[in-house]
């Protein structure tokens, strides 16, 4: 393994352990095997990309997608520093089908708020009120998971992390074939404050997945635990098939 890749991945793991980055990073070893193909959708600066790349090893692949120009440039530069050809970074958003779409990037005090950037496709409301001083409209490339896999010759996807500020359902729509074929584990950000922009609630995202046979989990200090509903206590939820986690370190049976 690239020493530089391991150092970068280790820094993100340490951040997760200290609650400086998303704690779900600590649960990735229970989901990812060497040789897996993973997607990091809404990759930003690579918080998940590098730990995933360390886990999949030289035989695996991590496909990272980030539509915003500055985070993408930092991600691409980091991939070069990591010297890890298993990471393939793409400057694009993911959605139901390929094309070009408008994206809103809010600003506050002259600084871009990347965590609230969102595609306008299907937007019905401005979302819950947040005080922004201005906003910029970008035109970004959009790919679909199914379309991308067909073009890249990817024959199996094991894991997808999707953090796209309320657009998660449309990303899954564009991944319908892959989800039906491969049943990848899905780590989704689910927050009503973002879903509201698209006229959705958390139930609209969760219930179809549960109805298709996925089980829902959340990360706790003891491991991945079964949960029954989305709450404001956390924002990331894992959807995996029964038995995917059984017998692995950190496994926890159930919690309310």
Backbone as CSV, one residue per row, in Angstrom:
resi,resn,N_x,N_y,N_z,CA_x,CA_y,CA_z,C_x,C_y,C_z
1,UNK,0.835,-1.195,0.000,0.000,0.000,0.000,0.870,1.245,0.000
2,UNK,0.434,2.300,-0.705,1.135,3.564,-0.694,1.221,4.107,0.725
3,UNK,2.447,4.425,1.164,2.625,4.996,2.499,1.893,6.315,2.621
4,UNK,1.920,7.116,1.562,1.235,8.406,1.604,-0.272,8.227,1.702
5,UNK,-0.819,7.254,0.978,-2.246,6.973,1.083,-2.609,6.566,2.504
6,UNK,-1.836,5.686,3.106,-2.130,5.232,4.457,-2.047,6.381,5.461
7,UNK,-1.104,7.292,5.262,-0.995,8.443,6.160,-2.229,9.333,6.057
8,UNK,-2.691,9.586,4.822,-3.877,10.425,4.651,-5.106,9.715,5.217
9,UNK,-5.274,8.427,4.895,-6.414,7.663,5.416,-6.365,7.617,6.935
10,UNK,-5.166,7.424,7.494,-5.021,7.375,8.944,-5.398,8.681,9.608
11,UNK,-5.103,9.796,8.955,-5.475,11.096,9.507,-6.995,11.238,9.587
12,UNK,-7.709,10.766,8.558,-9.166,10.839,8.590,-9.736,9.880,9.629
13,UNK,-9.136,8.703,9.787,-9.597,7.774,10.815,-9.378,8.358,12.210
14,UNK,-8.240,8.991,12.408,-7.962,9.617,13.701,-8.953,10.745,13.969
15,UNK,-9.255,11.515,12.935,-10.244,12.570,13.093,-11.602,12.028,13.485
16,UNK,-11.978,10.891,12.897,-13.259,10.266,13.242,-13.259,9.798,14.692
17,UNK,-12.143,9.241,15.133,-12.050,8.763,16.513,-12.144,9.906,17.511
18,UNK,-11.710,11.095,17.103,-11.739,12.267,17.982,-12.959,13.143,17.728
19,UNK,-13.917,12.633,16.931,-15.138,13.365,16.589,-14.853,14.639,15.802
20,UNK,-13.741,14.655,15.073,-13.412,15.784,14.220,-13.875,15.568,12.786
21,UNK,-14.186,14.335,12.439,-14.769,14.009,11.141,-15.847,12.956,11.379
22,UNK,-16.511,12.531,10.345,-17.694,11.684,10.532,-17.324,10.332,11.143
23,UNK,-17.975,9.952,12.251,-17.605,8.716,12.955,-17.850,7.458,12.153
24,UNK,-18.732,7.514,11.153,-19.022,6.331,10.340,-17.793,5.806,9.612
25,UNK,-16.768,6.651,9.460,-15.513,6.194,8.857,-14.957,5.001,9.626
26,UNK,-15.159,4.988,10.941,-14.636,3.898,11.768,-15.340,2.579,11.489
27,UNK,-16.522,2.632,10.891,-17.261,1.417,10.587,-17.015,0.858,9.209
28,UNK,-16.218,1.541,8.394,-15.973,1.070,7.033,-15.297,-0.292,6.965
29,UNK,-14.356,-0.639,7.883,-13.718,-1.960,7.781,-14.693,-3.125,7.893
30,UNK,-15.878,-2.891,8.474,-16.863,-3.958,8.590,-17.723,-4.093,7.334
31,UNK,-17.476,-3.215,6.366,-18.268,-3.217,5.136,-17.444,-3.507,3.890
32,UNK,-16.169,-3.161,3.918,-15.344,-3.144,2.707,-14.295,-4.242,2.768
33,UNK,-14.151,-4.946,1.653,-13.124,-5.985,1.521,-12.118,-5.589,0.442
34,UNK,-10.945,-6.172,0.515,-9.937,-5.948,-0.520,-10.513,-6.342,-1.882
35,UNK,-10.276,-5.514,-2.880,-10.769,-5.780,-4.225,-12.134,-5.204,-4.532
36,UNK,-12.818,-4.617,-3.531,-14.145,-4.050,-3.757,-14.076,-2.807,-4.637
37,UNK,-15.198,-2.517,-5.283,-15.393,-1.264,-6.005,-16.372,-0.420,-5.208
38,UNK,-15.968,0.796,-4.859,-16.776,1.685,-4.023,-16.991,3.015,-4.732
39,UNK,-18.119,3.653,-4.437,-18.420,4.981,-4.960,-18.516,5.954,-3.786
40,UNK,-17.832,7.090,-3.907,-17.951,8.191,-2.946,-18.608,9.339,-3.691
41,UNK,-19.897,9.526,-3.459,-20.711,10.476,-4.218,-20.970,11.700,-3.345
42,UNK,-20.477,12.843,-3.798,-20.411,14.017,-2.946,-19.159,13.924,-2.101
43,UNK,-18.030,13.733,-2.775,-16.787,13.375,-2.091,-16.150,14.538,-1.354
44,UNK,-16.450,15.776,-1.744,-15.822,16.955,-1.147,-14.300,16.817,-1.229
45,UNK,-13.622,16.858,-0.067,-12.155,16.807,-0.058,-11.608,15.396,0.116
46,UNK,-12.497,14.390,0.194,-12.021,13.012,0.248,-12.061,12.369,1.614
47,UNK,-12.908,12.874,2.516,-12.990,12.323,3.858,-13.240,10.816,3.856
48,UNK,-14.065,10.338,2.931,-14.323,8.903,2.790,-13.430,8.266,1.722
49,UNK,-13.052,9.041,0.723,-12.299,8.487,-0.397,-11.036,7.775,0.053
50,UNK,-10.240,8.425,0.890,-8.945,7.852,1.259,-9.072,6.641,2.185
51,UNK,-9.919,6.675,3.220,-10.105,5.442,4.004,-10.645,4.282,3.167
52,UNK,-11.545,4.566,2.231,-12.043,3.512,1.356,-10.918,2.953,0.489
53,UNK,-10.086,3.833,-0.055,-8.997,3.388,-0.914,-8.002,2.524,-0.152
54,UNK,-7.767,2.846,1.118,-6.865,2.031,1.926,-7.444,0.636,2.144
55,UNK,-8.768,0.543,2.245,-9.410,-0.744,2.506,-9.515,-1.618,1.264
56,UNK,-9.774,-1.036,0.102,-9.983,-1.863,-1.095,-8.667,-2.418,-1.635
57,UNK,-7.559,-1.773,-1.303,-6.261,-2.277,-1.739,-6.011,-2.058,-3.212
58,UNK,-4.851,-2.479,-3.685,-4.469,-2.250,-5.095,-5.415,-2.904,-6.100
59,UNK,-6.102,-3.966,-5.702,-7.005,-4.653,-6.625,-8.383,-4.011,-6.682
60,UNK,-8.665,-3.078,-5.770,-9.973,-2.438,-5.731,-9.975,-1.086,-6.411
61,UNK,-11.137,-0.429,-6.397,-11.289,0.889,-7.001,-12.205,1.735,-6.127
62,UNK,-11.896,3.026,-6.065,-12.787,4.005,-5.440,-13.061,5.086,-6.473
63,UNK,-14.320,5.243,-6.828,-14.739,6.249,-7.794,-15.378,7.395,-7.015
64,UNK,-14.732,8.548,-7.042,-15.153,9.697,-6.245,-15.684,10.793,-7.157
65,UNK,-16.804,11.372,-6.761,-17.478,12.371,-7.583,-17.696,13.637,-6.759
66,UNK,-17.217,14.747,-7.272,-17.386,16.042,-6.614,-17.606,17.107,-7.682
67,UNK,-18.781,17.761,-7.681,-19.080,18.716,-8.745,-18.509,20.111,-8.534
68,UNK,-18.254,20.524,-7.296,-17.804,21.884,-7.031,-16.326,22.043,-7.396
69,UNK,-15.972,23.108,-8.079,-14.610,23.222,-8.621,-13.508,23.200,-7.564
70,UNK,-13.613,24.004,-6.511,-12.511,24.078,-5.547,-12.331,22.794,-4.749
71,UNK,-13.398,22.213,-4.169,-13.195,20.926,-3.499,-12.652,19.850,-4.433
72,UNK,-13.113,19.869,-5.691,-12.602,18.872,-6.638,-11.107,19.056,-6.876
73,UNK,-10.662,20.294,-7.030,-9.235,20.523,-7.257,-8.405,20.018,-6.079
74,UNK,-8.895,20.239,-4.869,-8.171,19.758,-3.691,-8.185,18.233,-3.648
75,UNK,-9.335,17.634,-3.970,-9.429,16.172,-4.017,-8.473,15.599,-5.055
76,UNK,-8.473,16.164,-6.244,-7.597,15.655,-7.311,-6.132,15.806,-6.940
77,UNK,-5.784,16.937,-6.310,-4.400,17.136,-5.882,-4.024,16.129,-4.807
78,UNK,-4.944,15.869,-3.877,-4.674,14.883,-2.831,-4.480,13.487,-3.390
79,UNK,-5.241,13.158,-4.415,-5.085,11.841,-5.046,-3.709,11.705,-5.690
80,UNK,-3.229,12.800,-6.267,-1.882,12.754,-6.849,-0.828,12.591,-5.760
81,UNK,-1.018,13.304,-4.643,-0.074,13.178,-3.527,-0.093,11.766,-2.959
82,UNK,-1.286,11.184,-2.867,-1.419,9.838,-2.303,-0.827,8.772,-3.200
83,UNK,-0.622,9.096,-4.464,-0.046,8.146,-5.430,-0.833,6.839,-5.416
84,UNK,-2.165,6.968,-5.565,-3.045,5.801,-5.495,-3.901,5.746,-6.758
85,UNK,-3.456,5.049,-7.806,-4.238,4.976,-9.036,-5.576,4.266,-8.863
86,UNK,-5.766,3.594,-7.724,-7.061,2.948,-7.467,-8.172,3.982,-7.260
87,UNK,-7.814,5.255,-6.985,-8.804,6.321,-6.826,-8.999,7.008,-8.170
88,UNK,-10.256,7.130,-8.578,-10.589,7.809,-9.828,-11.566,8.936,-9.517
89,UNK,-11.068,10.159,-9.525,-11.872,11.323,-9.165,-12.482,11.945,-10.411
90,UNK,-13.761,12.292,-10.316,-14.494,12.871,-11.441,-15.163,14.156,-10.988
91,UNK,-14.998,15.211,-11.772,-15.603,16.505,-11.464,-17.039,16.525,-11.996
92,UNK,-17.940,15.891,-11.253,-19.333,15.786,-11.699,-20.218,15.488,-10.509
93,UNK,-21.483,15.838,-10.661,-22.514,15.411,-9.726,-23.097,14.096,-10.233
94,UNK,-23.841,13.405,-9.369,-24.559,12.198,-9.767,-26.056,12.469,-9.684
95,UNK,-26.792,11.895,-10.632,-28.225,12.100,-10.664,-28.914,10.985,-11.414
96,UNK,-30.156,11.214,-11.855,-30.902,10.145,-12.518,-30.408,9.827,-13.915
97,UNK,-29.757,10.784,-14.572,-29.287,10.563,-15.928,-28.204,11.580,-16.258
98,UNK,-27.372,11.297,-17.252,-26.299,12.234,-17.592,-26.832,13.491,-18.241
99,UNK,-26.061,14.570,-18.064,-26.439,15.846,-18.656,-25.686,16.977,-17.991
100,UNK,-26.197,18.185,-18.135,-25.644,19.371,-17.497,-26.775,20.041,-16.728
101,UNK,-26.526,20.387,-15.460,-27.570,20.962,-14.619,-27.030,22.163,-13.857
102,UNK,-27.947,22.999,-13.407,-27.571,24.151,-12.604,-27.459,23.755,-11.135
103,UNK,-26.478,24.339,-10.466,-26.253,24.088,-9.049,-26.165,25.425,-8.326
104,UNK,-26.783,25.519,-7.169,-26.716,26.715,-6.335,-25.626,26.538,-5.291
105,UNK,-24.721,27.505,-5.214,-23.669,27.522,-4.205,-23.868,28.765,-3.341
106,UNK,-24.356,28.600,-2.096,-24.578,29.761,-1.224,-23.262,30.332,-0.687
107,UNK,-23.299,31.619,-0.342,-22.158,32.300,0.269,-22.610,32.973,1.561
108,UNK,-21.695,33.014,2.517,-21.919,33.756,3.755,-20.627,34.482,4.101
109,UNK,-20.722,35.792,4.324,-19.549,36.610,4.624,-18.468,36.454,3.539
110,UNK,-18.936,36.293,2.303,-18.013,36.197,1.185,-17.379,34.833,0.986
111,UNK,-17.750,33.837,1.809,-17.161,32.503,1.722,-18.191,31.490,1.221
112,UNK,-17.808,30.591,0.329,-18.762,29.582,-0.165,-19.101,28.578,0.927
113,UNK,-20.384,28.233,1.021,-20.856,27.233,1.984,-21.101,25.950,1.201
114,UNK,-20.035,25.170,0.998,-20.127,23.991,0.137,-21.135,22.981,0.657
115,UNK,-21.315,22.912,1.976,-22.231,21.933,2.544,-23.700,22.195,2.260
116,UNK,-24.016,23.352,1.686,-25.407,23.641,1.310,-25.571,23.793,-0.198
117,UNK,-24.529,23.509,-0.966,-24.657,23.548,-2.426,-25.587,22.427,-2.873
118,UNK,-26.440,22.703,-3.864,-27.414,21.689,-4.275,-27.827,21.900,-5.726
119,UNK,-28.173,20.796,-6.365,-28.704,20.850,-7.722,-30.119,21.419,-7.701
120,UNK,-30.452,22.161,-8.732,-31.791,22.759,-8.808,-32.818,21.818,-9.434
121,UNK,-32.358,20.752,-10.066,-33.272,19.827,-10.718,-34.302,19.296,-9.723
122,UNK,-35.567,19.524,-9.982,-36.619,19.019,-9.118,-36.818,19.796,-7.835
123,UNK,-36.101,20.919,-7.661,-36.253,21.686,-6.429,-37.618,22.353,-6.415
124,UNK,-38.341,22.187,-5.295,-39.685,22.739,-5.164,-39.750,23.922,-4.207
125,UNK,-38.844,23.932,-3.225,-38.849,24.978,-2.206,-37.414,25.384,-1.909
126,UNK,-37.238,26.568,-1.318,-35.868,26.982,-0.983,-35.257,26.193,0.156
127,UNK,-36.054,25.388,0.842,-35.536,24.639,1.981,-35.673,25.441,3.255
128,UNK,-35.320,24.840,4.367,-35.429,25.521,5.645,-34.519,26.741,5.669
129,UNK,-35.005,27.794,6.288,-34.321,29.082,6.211,-32.937,29.040,6.857
130,UNK,-31.970,29.490,6.105,-30.623,29.714,6.610,-30.168,31.051,6.043
131,UNK,-29.512,31.846,6.848,-29.116,33.185,6.427,-27.847,33.128,5.574
132,UNK,-28.011,33.319,4.265,-26.881,33.413,3.352,-26.858,34.813,2.757
133,UNK,-25.663,35.346,2.563,-25.553,36.696,2.037,-25.773,36.752,0.532
134,UNK,-25.446,35.644,-0.162,-25.610,35.607,-1.615,-25.509,34.160,-2.073
135,UNK,-25.690,33.952,-3.362,-25.569,32.616,-3.938,-25.081,32.736,-5.369
136,UNK,-24.339,31.754,-5.791,-23.811,31.701,-7.150,-24.407,30.500,-7.869
137,UNK,-24.713,30.661,-9.139,-25.224,29.561,-9.943,-24.111,29.002,-10.815
138,UNK,-23.898,27.691,-10.686,-22.903,26.990,-11.487,-23.611,26.019,-12.428
139,UNK,-23.010,25.746,-13.545,-23.476,24.667,-14.411,-22.487,23.524,-14.277
140,UNK,-22.986,22.356,-13.871,-22.106,21.225,-13.584,-22.510,20.028,-14.432
141,UNK,-21.540,19.173,-14.682,-21.824,17.912,-15.365,-22.506,16.962,-14.396
142,UNK,-23.469,16.202,-14.892,-24.162,15.188,-14.091,-23.994,13.841,-14.771
143,UNK,-23.634,12.852,-13.990,-23.552,11.475,-14.476,-24.576,10.640,-13.722
144,UNK,-24.928,9.481,-14.276,-25.754,8.506,-13.577,-24.898,7.309,-13.211
145,UNK,-25.146,6.707,-12.055,-24.338,5.561,-11.640,-24.404,4.447,-12.680
146,UNK,-25.601,4.112,-13.118,-25.743,3.034,-14.104,-25.007,3.372,-15.388
147,UNK,-25.171,4.592,-15.859,-24.519,5.036,-17.091,-23.002,5.024,-16.931
148,UNK,-22.528,5.495,-15.784,-21.085,5.551,-15.545,-20.498,4.137,-15.490
149,UNK,-21.170,3.234,-14.797,-20.672,1.862,-14.698,-20.614,1.187,-16.062
150,UNK,-21.623,1.430,-16.884,-21.622,0.846,-18.223,-20.458,1.384,-19.045
151,UNK,-20.214,2.698,-18.937,-19.130,3.304,-19.715,-17.762,2.847,-19.231
152,UNK,-17.631,2.630,-17.909,-16.337,2.257,-17.329,-16.126,0.752,-17.260
153,UNK,-17.134,-0.023,-17.641,-17.011,-1.476,-17.599,-16.962,-2.042,-16.190
154,UNK,-17.646,-1.400,-15.254,-17.669,-1.866,-13.860,-18.733,-2.940,-13.720
155,UNK,-18.337,-4.135,-13.307,-19.285,-5.250,-13.269,-19.814,-5.557,-11.874
156,UNK,-19.313,-4.878,-10.847,-19.878,-5.074,-9.510,-19.502,-3.904,-8.615
157,UNK,-20.494,-3.340,-7.934,-20.278,-2.266,-6.969,-20.656,-2.797,-5.585
158,UNK,-19.737,-2.643,-4.626,-19.964,-3.189,-3.290,-20.515,-2.167,-2.311
159,UNK,-20.224,-0.875,-2.538,-20.554,0.141,-1.529,-20.702,1.484,-2.210
160,UNK,-21.705,2.257,-1.761,-21.876,3.626,-2.225,-22.163,4.524,-1.029
161,UNK,-21.373,5.560,-0.884,-21.664,6.619,0.091,-22.238,7.798,-0.688
162,UNK,-23.386,8.314,-0.247,-24.075,9.373,-0.984,-24.411,10.511,-0.016
163,UNK,-23.798,11.655,-0.237,-24.031,12.851,0.578,-24.188,14.012,-0.385
164,UNK,-25.461,14.311,-0.749,-25.700,15.283,-1.827,-26.808,16.269,-1.456
165,UNK,-26.916,16.600,-0.195,-27.772,17.687,0.287,-29.221,17.558,-0.161
166,UNK,-29.804,16.387,0.032,-31.216,16.184,-0.248,-31.523,15.560,-1.590
167,UNK,-30.503,15.389,-2.431,-30.695,14.849,-3.783,-30.481,13.337,-3.825
168,UNK,-30.390,12.706,-2.650,-30.027,11.293,-2.574,-30.975,10.392,-3.363
169,UNK,-32.273,10.659,-3.301,-33.234,9.797,-3.993,-33.006,9.802,-5.504
170,UNK,-32.630,10.956,-6.052,-32.402,11.028,-7.493,-31.118,10.299,-7.882
171,UNK,-30.115,10.322,-6.986,-28.900,9.542,-7.240,-29.235,8.057,-7.288
172,UNK,-30.051,7.597,-6.341,-30.438,6.182,-6.313,-31.272,5.818,-7.530
173,UNK,-32.059,6.765,-8.015,-32.840,6.531,-9.237,-31.913,6.222,-10.409
174,UNK,-30.805,6.941,-10.474,-29.838,6.702,-11.541,-28.957,5.496,-11.299
175,UNK,-29.142,4.838,-10.157,-28.376,3.634,-9.813,-29.280,2.409,-9.701
176,UNK,-30.477,2.487,-10.274,-31.459,1.414,-10.090,-30.948,0.063,-10.571
177,UNK,-30.267,0.040,-11.702,-29.766,-1.233,-12.226,-28.682,-1.812,-11.329
178,UNK,-27.762,-0.975,-10.885,-26.674,-1.441,-10.022,-27.217,-1.923,-8.688
179,UNK,-28.170,-1.194,-8.113,-28.749,-1.602,-6.833,-29.480,-2.924,-6.980
180,UNK,-30.227,-3.085,-8.070,-30.922,-4.347,-8.293,-29.997,-5.509,-8.570
181,UNK,-28.890,-5.242,-9.253,-27.951,-6.298,-9.640,-26.987,-6.667,-8.525
182,UNK,-26.391,-5.648,-7.883,-25.290,-5.896,-6.950,-25.685,-5.790,-5.488
183,UNK,-26.793,-5.134,-5.191,-27.225,-4.919,-3.809,-26.090,-4.336,-2.968
184,UNK,-25.482,-3.230,-3.410,-24.388,-2.642,-2.633,-24.883,-2.090,-1.314
185,UNK,-24.007,-2.057,-0.315,-24.319,-1.336,0.913,-24.345,0.152,0.594
186,UNK,-25.272,0.881,1.230,-25.483,2.294,0.930,-25.361,3.101,2.217
187,UNK,-24.468,4.041,2.253,-24.346,4.956,3.387,-24.872,6.304,2.918
188,UNK,-26.033,6.703,3.438,-26.731,7.884,2.950,-26.838,8.950,4.032
189,UNK,-26.590,10.184,3.637,-26.967,11.293,4.505,-28.469,11.505,4.342
190,UNK,-29.195,11.536,5.458,-30.646,11.732,5.403,-31.013,12.811,6.418
191,UNK,-31.336,13.997,5.912,-31.729,15.111,6.764,-32.934,15.807,6.138
192,UNK,-33.992,15.954,6.918,-35.202,16.587,6.405,-34.957,18.023,5.966
193,UNK,-34.007,18.713,6.601,-33.759,20.112,6.219,-33.264,20.217,4.783
194,UNK,-32.581,19.189,4.290,-32.135,19.178,2.897,-33.186,18.550,1.980
195,UNK,-33.806,17.466,2.417,-34.827,16.807,1.602,-36.007,17.726,1.307
196,UNK,-36.300,18.633,2.239,-37.443,19.523,2.098,-37.382,20.337,0.807
197,UNK,-36.186,20.664,0.354,-36.057,21.447,-0.881,-36.701,20.737,-2.060
198,UNK,-36.697,19.414,-2.018,-37.209,18.608,-3.136,-38.592,18.021,-2.830
199,UNK,-39.242,18.578,-1.814,-40.586,18.124,-1.475,-40.624,16.725,-0.907
200,UNK,-39.550,16.311,-0.235,-39.457,14.958,0.305,-39.288,14.990,1.816
201,UNK,-39.593,13.849,2.433,-39.311,13.611,3.840,-38.392,12.402,3.942
202,UNK,-37.816,12.205,5.094,-36.914,11.071,5.275,-37.612,9.753,4.965
203,UNK,-38.890,9.651,5.317,-39.628,8.413,5.063,-39.692,8.079,3.580
204,UNK,-39.731,9.108,2.746,-39.813,8.884,1.302,-38.549,8.227,0.765
205,UNK,-37.442,8.432,1.442,-36.171,7.828,1.041,-35.976,6.467,1.680
206,UNK,-36.369,6.355,2.947,-36.104,5.140,3.717,-37.042,3.999,3.345
207,UNK,-38.336,4.277,3.236,-39.313,3.192,3.089,-39.110,2.351,1.828
208,UNK,-38.803,2.944,0.661,-38.549,2.084,-0.511,-37.354,1.156,-0.321
209,UNK,-36.311,1.624,0.366,-35.147,0.776,0.601,-35.480,-0.366,1.545
210,UNK,-36.201,-0.063,2.624,-36.600,-1.121,3.548,-37.549,-2.101,2.859
211,UNK,-38.421,-1.569,2.010,-39.352,-2.429,1.298,-38.680,-3.341,0.290
212,UNK,-37.474,-2.973,-0.148,-36.754,-3.801,-1.120,-35.842,-4.821,-0.445
213,UNK,-35.863,-4.873,0.894,-35.080,-5.882,1.598,-33.852,-5.391,2.325
214,UNK,-33.547,-4.099,2.201,-32.428,-3.549,2.955,-32.815,-3.396,4.429
215,UNK,-31.828,-3.486,5.312,-31.984,-3.163,6.721,-31.241,-1.863,6.998
216,UNK,-31.721,-1.095,7.980,-31.145,0.212,8.266,-30.335,0.159,9.559
217,UNK,-29.148,0.771,9.510,-28.235,0.774,10.647,-27.723,2.193,10.873
218,UNK,-27.252,2.431,12.085,-26.524,3.659,12.407,-25.285,3.278,13.198
219,UNK,-24.270,4.106,13.106,-23.016,3.819,13.796,-23.077,4.310,15.233
220,UNK,-22.667,3.460,16.138,-22.501,3.849,17.536,-21.100,3.453,17.957
221,UNK,-20.715,3.761,19.147,-19.375,3.421,19.608,-19.143,1.915,19.636
222,UNK,-20.215,1.159,19.706,-20.082,-0.302,19.750,-20.120,-0.933,18.375
223,UNK,-20.438,-0.162,17.354,-20.491,-0.712,16.011,-21.770,-0.299,15.303
224,UNK,-22.074,-0.984,14.210,-23.299,-0.718,13.463,-24.480,-1.333,14.204
225,UNK,-25.492,-0.538,14.470,-26.656,-1.001,15.214,-27.919,-0.802,14.378
226,UNK,-28.815,-1.774,14.406,-30.100,-1.647,13.720,-30.884,-0.495,14.325
227,UNK,-31.480,0.319,13.489,-32.344,1.403,13.934,-33.658,1.322,13.161
228,UNK,-34.676,1.943,13.728,-36.022,1.828,13.148,-36.482,3.093,12.435
229,UNK,-35.823,4.212,12.713,-36.292,5.468,12.132,-35.151,6.473,12.068
230,UNK,-35.316,7.445,11.203,-34.379,8.564,11.116,-34.715,9.560,12.220
231,UNK,-33.701,10.052,12.915,-33.883,11.050,13.964,-32.913,12.203,13.742
232,UNK,-33.081,13.261,14.520,-32.166,14.396,14.427,-30.862,14.138,15.182
233,UNK,-30.740,12.988,15.844,-29.528,12.682,16.602,-28.353,12.341,15.707
234,UNK,-28.629,11.954,14.477,-27.558,11.600,13.530,-28.045,11.901,12.125
235,UNK,-27.097,11.956,11.203,-27.499,12.281,9.833,-27.143,11.205,8.824
236,UNK,-26.284,10.240,9.168,-25.853,9.202,8.239,-26.424,7.846,8.628
237,UNK,-26.939,7.137,7.643,-27.582,5.840,7.880,-27.081,4.844,6.842
238,UNK,-26.818,3.645,7.333,-26.342,2.560,6.475,-27.504,1.646,6.121
239,UNK,-27.580,1.290,4.833,-28.556,0.306,4.370,-27.774,-0.871,3.808
240,UNK,-27.986,-2.033,4.412,-27.239,-3.232,4.007,-28.161,-4.435,4.111
241,UNK,-27.843,-5.466,3.360,-28.647,-6.677,3.418,-28.352,-7.460,4.694
242,UNK,-29.319,-8.226,5.125,-29.164,-9.029,6.337,-27.978,-9.977,6.178
243,UNK,-27.176,-10.069,7.241,-26.018,-10.939,7.234,-24.745,-10.284,6.754
244,UNK,-24.847,-9.083,6.175,-23.650,-8.431,5.647,-22.657,-8.083,6.754
245,UNK,-23.168,-7.814,7.956,-22.309,-7.379,9.051,-22.131,-8.434,10.126
246,UNK,-22.907,-9.486,10.114,-22.894,-10.472,11.191,-21.516,-11.063,11.392
247,UNK,-21.099,-11.129,12.644,-19.849,-11.785,12.996,-18.614,-10.959,12.758
248,UNK,-18.773,-9.698,12.384,-17.606,-8.853,12.176,-17.391,-7.970,13.396
249,UNK,-16.179,-7.482,13.596,-15.892,-6.643,14.763,-16.813,-5.435,14.813
250,UNK,-17.220,-5.080,16.032,-18.029,-3.898,16.219,-19.507,-4.097,15.985
251,UNK,-19.925,-5.301,15.682,-21.338,-5.559,15.395,-22.194,-5.387,16.637
252,UNK,-23.309,-4.698,16.498,-24.255,-4.504,17.596,-25.638,-4.807,17.056
253,UNK,-26.429,-5.535,17.819,-27.664,-6.079,17.282,-28.746,-5.041,16.966
254,UNK,-29.181,-4.290,17.951,-30.327,-3.411,17.698,-30.399,-2.320,18.741
255,UNK,-30.921,-1.185,18.336,-31.205,-0.122,19.284,-32.422,0.623,18.778
256,UNK,-33.127,1.353,19.637,-34.336,2.058,19.195,-34.043,3.094,18.120
